[in-house]
Amino acid sequence: MSRKPVLRVRKPGALLVAALIAFIGTVPFAGARWQLAPILLIPLVVLFWAWRAGTDVDAEGLRVRALAGSTFVPWSRVAELAPDRRGRISALLTGGNVLRLTGVTTANLEAVLRAGGQEVSNPPTPD
């Protein structure tokens, strides 16, 4: 039985709109010849990915969802959440692996930690 997450972090809604517009734009192109019909699949896959991909957070852990699967990581396996240069967040796991948290950025990291019941700590500032 699956539980409803406390927080769902997804890709921006503009990505869904862009994929829908791309699909509508490819309909006349793909309708010109039957050999071009498979081109409609590209914006449909992007639309599905943008709708599904993201990170679900609850008190037990993180579930990172991708286009065709998901990975659950309990909080006990998360050693640290760290940003990269672009502001995207990755989970550094106790086994040494790194898992990028889809949709989680420095802007919503504090909300993710609060939703998971985790302590928010600030890094030391250089003097």
PyMOL commands that set and color helices and strands:
alter all, ss='L'
color gray80, all
select helices_A, chain A and resi 13-31+34-52+75-77+109-115
alter helices_A, ss='H'
color red, helices_A
select strands_A, chain A and resi 7-10+54-57+61-65+70-74+78-83+88-93+98-105
alter strands_A, ss='S'
color yellow, strands_A
deselect
rebuild
show_as cartoon
